[in-house]
Amino acid sequence: MTTTTPDASTTTTPARPLRVVVIGGGIGGLALAAGLGRTGVGVVVHDRDVDPATTGGYHITLDSPAQQALRGLLTPALYERLLASASAVRRRPPDVCFDWRGRLLGDLEVKGLDPDSIDVDRITLRLLLAEAAGDSLVLDSTCTAVDRDPAGQVRATFADASTATGDLLVGADGPHSLVVRHLAGHPTSRPAGIIGISGRTAAADLDPAEVVRLGPRSSLTVGTRGTALYTGYLDPDGFAALNTPDVRSAVTTGPTYIWGAMFPEVTAPEGLRDQRGAQLRETTIEALRAVGWAEKPLQVIARTTPETVAAYRFNVGPEHPRDMAPWPAGNITALGDAVHATPPTAGKGAGTAIIDAHHLVTELAAARAGTQTLNTAISSFETDMRHRGSAVIALSMTTVNRILAGASPAASAITRASMPLLAWTTALKTKTVSGAKR
């Protein structure tokens, strides 16, 4: 039997059989299955969802390292379809910041933003990865326990009492990972202190003046009491990363704003996470009105498609590498949000899970080739993941901490006093520049 490294299809090495069981068919788990399948590893992915399209509607940003990892995990044809279904960040104007009345405050400086990044909606990415995983994906399969059998093989047990065994088990089952609880003896993620509500709104459903204000760009609107609204712009047709419409697979068609409202948990409306659809949309609007938001920035929420609106809690993993994956390397491991749960405020969570998957595929290729043991491969993978994951968490928590710091009455008073002045200064600068050009 021969295998290839994830990025070098011309290099073949002898390999021993290996079977991998993956728990969780999100972005990281499916990316891992796609890469292992390309190298000839036997892999099965169990996910509790009944349909790969059952996922949040938010969009995902993939920076250059994440794209490079996907290039190694997917076939060239599938990678081309991904690029054809994504928006190129460099093709749109710079991101901006508004205040709660919709007044422009200036450009939004996004720390760590890669100008070569692409945006793709989560549903599209997951469907493409599910296609890459193929028959290895088992849906409607909820894992209830993991352990090792008497022979030392890993074993997963499912809600229907069936089991799956293999040489390696990988938890890709998100922030509340059952696999990580088994390994660490306790949960390793915690609530970050923010409740998010997201939805999708077609630009065509907004008033023309609001489309002009928002523009073909992403923006962050800042309000009092720690409230905020991120409005992401996604247009795989007009801003395609690769202009090959014949292979485009994007679920999102036409200019779309994919928004996310944020509330500190201490001030969020009671029962927010239990609501769905139109009720959640109206509760979100009323909660923002109650702290002074004007109608203009609320229009993108008010005109959204109700069935796309959902609430979720921001979770965060350990912020120090030594606390991440706190277990000895063995034939059970984990990746992505299961290990380093990352709030969406830096746009790095999914990309980091994809890089995890690529690194694990690379290490397993070396183990199969006989150049290192399986335990050494897992140890190398986990060491790298600890440092990369903690760096991404630190980046994402910068914005989270700013939002939380703005929740107090004192901070809100400062926001109310300073934002109008900042908006006036920005308007004056814009008017001066516009006059100079004439």
C-alpha positions in Angstrom: 0.0 0.0 0.0 1.2 3.5 -0.8 0.3 6.9 0.6 1.1 10.5 -0.2 1.8 13.4 2.0 -1.0 15.9 2.1 0.7 18.4 -0.2 3.1 16.3 -2.3 1.3 13.9 -4.5 4.5 12.6 -6.1 6.1 11.3 -2.9 5.1 7.7 -2.0 6.2 5.8 1.1 5.2 2.4 2.5 2.5 2.7 5.0 0.8 0.5 7.6 -3.0 0.3 7.9 -4.6 2.8 10.2 -8.2 3.4 11.2 -9.4 6.7 12.6 -12.7 7.4 14.4 -13.7 11.0 14.4 -16.5 12.3 16.7 -18.1 15.4 15.3 -18.8 16.4 11.7 -18.3 20.1 11.9 -15.6 22.0 10.0 -12.6 20.5 11.8 -13.9 16.9 11.8 -14.9 16.9 8.1 -11.6 18.6 7.1 -9.7 15.9 8.9 -11.8 13.2 7.2 -11.2 14.7 3.8 -7.4 14.8 4.3 -7.2 11.3 5.7 -9.3 10.0 2.9 -6.9 11.5 0.3 -4.0 9.7 2.0 -5.7 6.3 2.1 -6.4 6.2 5.8 -9.6 4.4 6.9 -11.7 7.0 8.6 -15.3 7.3 9.9 -16.9 10.5 11.1 -20.0 10.3 13.4 -22.1 13.4 13.8 -25.4 14.0 15.6 -26.9 16.2 12.8 -29.2 14.6 10.3 -28.2 16.9 7.5 -24.8 18.7 6.8 -26.7 21.8 6.0 -27.9 21.9 9.6 -25.5 24.5 10.8 -25.3 28.2 11.7 -25.7 30.7 8.9 -22.9 32.9 9.9 -20.0 33.4 7.5 -16.4 32.1 8.0 -13.2 34.0 7.3 -10.3 31.8 6.1 -6.9 33.5 6.1 -3.9 32.4 4.0 -2.7 29.6 6.3 -6.2 28.1 6.5 -6.5 28.2 2.7 -3.1 26.6 2.3 -4.2 23.8 4.7 -7.4 23.3 2.7 -5.4 23.1 -0.5 -3.7 20.1 1.0 -6.8 18.5 2.4 -9.1 18.8 -0.6 -8.9 17.6 -4.2 -8.0 20.4 -6.6 -11.5 20.3 -8.1 -13.2 20.8 -4.7 -10.7 23.5 -3.7 -11.5 25.3 -6.9 -15.2 25.1 -6.0 -14.5 26.6 -2.6 -12.7 29.6 -4.1 -15.5 30.0 -6.6 -18.0 30.1 -3.8 -16.2 32.6 -1.6 -15.8 36.4 -1.4 -12.3 37.8 -1.6 -11.7 40.3 1.2 -9.3 42.3 -0.9 -12.0 43.1 -3.4 -14.2 45.0 -1.1 -13.7 48.4 0.6 -12.1 48.5 4.1 -14.3 47.6 7.1 -15.8 50.5 9.0 -17.2 51.3 12.5 -20.5 53.0 13.3 -22.1 54.2 16.5 -25.6 53.1 17.7 -27.3 55.8 15.7 -25.6 54.7 12.4 -23.1 57.5 12.3 -19.7 56.7 10.7 -16.8 56.6 13.2 -14.0 55.7 10.8 -12.2 52.6 9.5 -12.3 49.5 11.6 -8.8 48.2 12.3 -9.1 44.4 12.5 -6.0 43.0 14.3 -4.6 40.0 12.5 -6.7 40.4 9.3 -5.0 38.8 6.3 -5.7 40.9 3.2 -5.7 37.6 1.2 -8.5 36.2 3.4 -11.7 34.9 1.9 -15.2 34.8 3.3 -17.5 31.8 2.8 -20.8 31.0 4.4 -20.6 28.2 6.9 -23.3 26.1 5.2 -21.4 26.1 1.9 -18.1 25.2 3.5 -19.6 22.4 5.5 -21.4 20.9 2.4 -18.2 21.0 0.4 -16.3 19.3 3.2 -19.1 16.7 3.7 -18.8 15.9 -0.1 -15.1 15.5 0.4 -15.6 13.1 3.4 -18.1 11.1 1.3 -19.2 7.8 2.7 -17.1 8.2 5.8 -19.7 10.6 7.2 -22.3 8.9 9.4 -25.2 11.3 10.3 -27.7 11.1 13.1 -25.1 9.3 15.3 -24.7 10.7 18.8 -21.6 9.6 20.7 -22.3 8.8 24.4 -19.0 7.4 25.6 -15.4 6.8 24.6 -12.9 4.3 26.0 -10.4 1.7 25.1 -11.2 -2.0 24.6 -9.1 -4.8 26.2 -6.8 -4.9 23.2 -6.0 -1.2 23.6 -8.0 0.0 20.6 -10.2 3.1 21.0 -13.9 2.6 21.1 -16.8 5.0 20.7 -20.3 4.0 21.9 -23.4 5.7 20.4 -27.0 6.4 21.5 -28.3 3.5 19.6 -25.9 1.1 21.4 -23.7 0.6 18.4 -19.9 1.0 18.6 -17.0 2.0 16.4 -13.4 0.9 17.1 -10.1 2.1 15.6 -6.4 2.9 16.2 -7.0 6.5 16.9 -10.1 8.5 18.1 -10.3 12.3 17.5 -12.8 14.5 19.2 -14.0 17.3 16.9 -17.2 17.7 18.9 -17.1 21.4 19.7 -16.8 23.4 23.0 -18.8 20.9 25.1 -16.7 18.0 23.8 -17.5 14.6 25.3 -14.1 13.4 24.2 -12.2 16.2 25.9 -14.2 15.6 29.1 -13.0 12.0 28.9 -9.4 13.1 28.4 -9.2 15.9 30.9 -11.7 14.7 33.4 -13.6 18.0 33.2 -14.7 20.6 30.6 -11.9 22.8 29.4 -14.0 25.6 27.9 -16.1 28.2 29.7 -18.7 30.9 28.8 -16.9 34.0 27.5 -19.6 36.3 28.9 -21.4 37.2 25.7 -24.6 36.1 24.0 -24.7 36.4 20.2 -27.7 36.5 17.9 -27.1 36.0 14.2 -29.1 36.2 11.0 -28.9 36.8 7.2 -30.4 39.7 5.3 -30.3 40.2 1.5 -29.1 43.6 0.5 -32.1 43.8 -1.8 -34.5 43.7 1.2 -33.0 46.9 2.7 -33.9 50.5 1.8 -31.5 51.9 -0.9 -30.2 54.5 1.5 -29.3 51.8 4.0 -27.5 49.8 1.4 -25.4 52.9 0.6 -24.6 53.5 4.2 -23.5 49.9 4.9 -21.8 49.6 1.6 -20.2 46.5 0.1 -18.1 46.0 3.2 -18.2 44.6 6.7 -18.8 46.9 9.7 -19.0 47.0 13.5 -21.7 49.1 15.2 -20.9 50.0 18.8 -23.6 50.8 21.4 -24.0 51.5 25.1 -24.2 48.8 27.8 -21.7 46.7 25.9 -24.0 46.1 23.0 -22.6 45.7 19.5 -23.6 44.6 16.0 -21.2 43.1 13.5 -22.5 43.2 9.9 -20.5 41.0 7.5 -20.8 41.5 3.8 -20.8 38.4 1.6 -21.1 38.4 -2.2 -19.7 35.2 -3.8 -21.1 36.4 -7.2 -19.8 39.9 -7.4 -16.6 39.5 -5.3 -15.7 35.9 -6.1 -12.3 34.8 -5.0 -12.1 32.8 -8.2 -14.3 33.8 -11.2 -15.4 30.4 -12.3 -19.2 30.6 -12.0 -19.7 27.2 -13.7 -18.4 25.4 -10.6 -19.8 27.9 -8.0 -21.6 26.0 -5.1 -22.4 29.0 -2.8 -25.6 28.8 -0.8 -25.5 32.6 -0.6 -26.4 34.2 -3.9 -26.3 37.9 -4.4 -25.1 40.6 -2.0 -26.0 39.5 1.6 -25.4 40.9 5.1 -24.7 38.3 7.6 -25.1 40.0 11.0 -24.3 39.2 14.6 -25.7 41.2 17.5 -23.8 40.9 20.9 -25.0 41.4 24.4 -23.0 40.9 27.7 -24.7 38.0 29.5 -25.2 40.1 32.6 -27.4 42.5 30.7 -28.9 40.3 28.0 -32.7 39.8 28.0 -33.8 36.8 30.0 -34.5 33.7 28.0 -32.8 35.0 24.9 -31.2 31.7 24.1 -34.5 29.8 24.3 -36.1 31.9 21.5 -36.0 31.3 17.8 -37.1 33.0 14.5 -39.3 36.0 14.5 -39.7 36.1 18.3 -35.9 36.2 18.8 -35.6 38.9 16.1 -38.1 41.1 17.8 -36.6 40.5 21.2 -33.2 41.5 19.9 -34.5 44.7 18.3 -36.4 45.7 21.5 -33.4 45.1 23.7 -31.2 47.3 21.5 -33.9 50.0 21.4 -34.0 49.9 25.2 -30.4 51.0 25.4 -30.8 53.8 22.9 -30.2 52.3 19.5 -31.7 54.3 16.6 -33.9 52.6 13.9 -31.3 53.0 11.1 -28.8 50.4 12.3 -31.6 48.1 13.3 -33.0 47.8 9.8 -30.6 44.9 8.9 -32.1 42.9 11.8 -35.7 43.9 11.2 -35.6 42.9 7.5 -33.8 39.6 8.1 -35.2 36.2 7.1 -36.8 34.9 10.4 -35.8 31.3 10.0 -32.1 32.3 9.9 -32.1 34.0 13.3 -30.5 32.0 16.1 -28.9 32.7 19.5 -25.7 31.2 20.8 -23.3 31.6 23.7 -19.7 32.6 23.1 -17.4 30.0 24.6 -13.6 30.2 25.2 -11.0 27.6 25.9 -7.9 28.0 28.1 -5.8 31.0 27.4 -2.5 29.5 28.3 -0.8 26.7 26.3 -0.1 24.6 29.4 -3.8 24.4 30.2 -4.8 23.4 26.7 -5.0 19.7 26.0 -3.9 18.8 29.6 -3.4 15.1 29.1 -0.6 12.8 28.0 -0.4 12.0 24.3 -2.1 8.8 23.3 -4.5 7.3 20.9 -7.4 9.6 21.9 -7.0 13.3 21.0 -9.1 16.2 19.9 -8.9 19.4 17.7 -10.7 22.6 16.9 -13.2 24.1 19.3 -13.2 20.9 21.3 -9.7 22.0 22.6 -9.5 25.7 21.9 -13.1 27.1 21.8 -12.7 30.5 20.2 -15.3 33.3 20.2 -16.1 34.5 16.6 -14.7 38.0 17.3 -11.4 37.4 15.5 -12.7 35.3 12.6 -10.1 32.6 13.3 -12.0 29.7 14.9 -12.8 27.6 11.8 -9.5 28.3 10.1 -7.6 27.2 13.1 -9.6 23.9 13.2 -8.7 23.4 9.6 -5.0 23.9 10.3 -5.3 21.5 13.2 -6.7 18.9 10.8 -4.0 19.4 8.2 -1.2 19.2 10.8 -2.7 15.9 12.2 -2.9 14.4 8.7 0.8 15.3 8.2 1.9 13.8 11.5 -0.1 10.6 10.9 1.4 10.3 7.4 4.9 10.2 9.1 3.7 7.6 11.6 2.3 5.4 8.9 5.5 5.7 6.9 7.4 4.4 10.0 9.5 7.5 10.6 7.8 8.0 14.0 5.5 6.3 16.4 1.8 7.1 16.7 2.3 8.6 20.2 5.1 10.8 18.9 2.9 12.0 16.1 0.1 12.8 18.5 2.5 14.5 20.9 3.9 16.7 18.1 0.4 17.6 16.9 -0.9 18.5 20.4 2.2 20.6 21.2 1.7 22.7 18.0 -2.0 22.9 18.6 -1.6 24.2 22.2 0.5 27.2 21.1 -1.5 28.0 18.0 -4.8 27.7 19.8 -3.8 29.9 22.7 -2.6 32.6 20.4 -6.0 32.6 18.5 -7.9 32.7 21.8 -5.9 35.7 23.0 -6.7 37.5 19.7 -10.4 36.8 19.9 -10.7 37.8 23.6 -9.4 41.3 22.8 -12.7 42.3 21.3 -14.7 40.3 23.9 -13.0 42.1 26.8 -13.7 45.5 25.2 -17.4 44.6 24.9 -17.6 43.4 28.4 -15.7 46.5 29.7 -18.3 48.7 28.0 -21.3 47.1 29.9 -21.1 49.1 33.1 -23.1 52.3 33.5 -19.9 54.4 33.8 -18.5 53.0 30.6 -21.9 53.6 28.9 -21.8 57.2 30.0 -18.4 57.6 28.4 -19.6 56.0 25.2 -22.6 58.3 25.0 -20.4 61.3 25.5 -17.5 60.4 23.2 -19.2 58.8 20.2 -21.0 61.9 18.9 -17.7 63.8 19.0 -15.9 61.1 17.2 -18.7 60.9 14.6 -18.6 64.7 14.1 -14.8 64.6 13.6 -15.1 61.8 11.0 -17.8 63.7 9.1 -15.7 66.8 9.1 -12.7 65.0 7.8 -14.8 63.3 5.1 -16.3 66.7 4.1 -12.8 68.3 3.9 -11.4 65.5 1.8 -14.4 65.5 -0.5 -14.1 69.3 -0.9 -10.4 69.1 -1.7 -11.0 66.5 -4.4 -13.5 68.9 -6.1 
